[in-house]
Amino acid sequence: MTLTAKFNVSLSAFLLLTLVGCGDETISKTGQVSSPFLVSSEPAGAITPTEFKEAASSENEASGDTLAEDAAVGNSLVATEVVLAGKIDAGDLDPFEPGKATFVLSELPDADHAAGDPDHANNCPFCKRKLKNAPKVVVRFVDESGELIAQDAQAMLGVKKGDSVVVKGLAEYQEPINMIQINAESIYRR
């Protein structure tokens, strides 16, 4: 093969790779998602799911027997406006429900305690226990009539498993199953 032929083959291969790209990498750089639920700045006052659980439990104790009885039989309590920060994660399960605008949010590891170590939560028994006992959050995006939007949350919001997000909406803590359900009005991707 002559030098010119080798050059042409190399140039053709380079141009082909440039045009085709490298799979998902080009999508993630240019994949802008537009949704009325996405906000460009983080809402102020974000709390963790554990902090919301503790506040909801304190309110139940202070508000009397009727609400406590409702919680004991599994009834959800009054929804509260809240801003929650967490990570899209459901452990070994898929946090997304296909074709639905919903996902599971988990507690973020304590960044101050981890001191910048990304594997700290996996190695620290205190962090493991705290994350295990934290309530899971079912994040739901609903339409004007209160029905769950029938669109995949990943496509609608441009999020994926492991993303840190801040969600604002009406939430209620369901003590018998240690779960928070939030009908979200907005989401911010950190």
Secondary structure, 3 states (H helix, E strand, C coil): CCHHHHHHHHHHHHHHHHHHCCCHHHHHHHCCCCCCCECCCCCCCCECHHHHHHHHHHHHHHHCHHHHHHHHCCCCCCCEEEEEEEEECECCECCECCCCCEEEEECCCCHHHHCCCCCHHHHCHHHHHHHHHCCEEEEECECCCCCECCCCHHHHHCCCCCCEEEEEEEEEEEHHHCEEEEEEEEEEEC
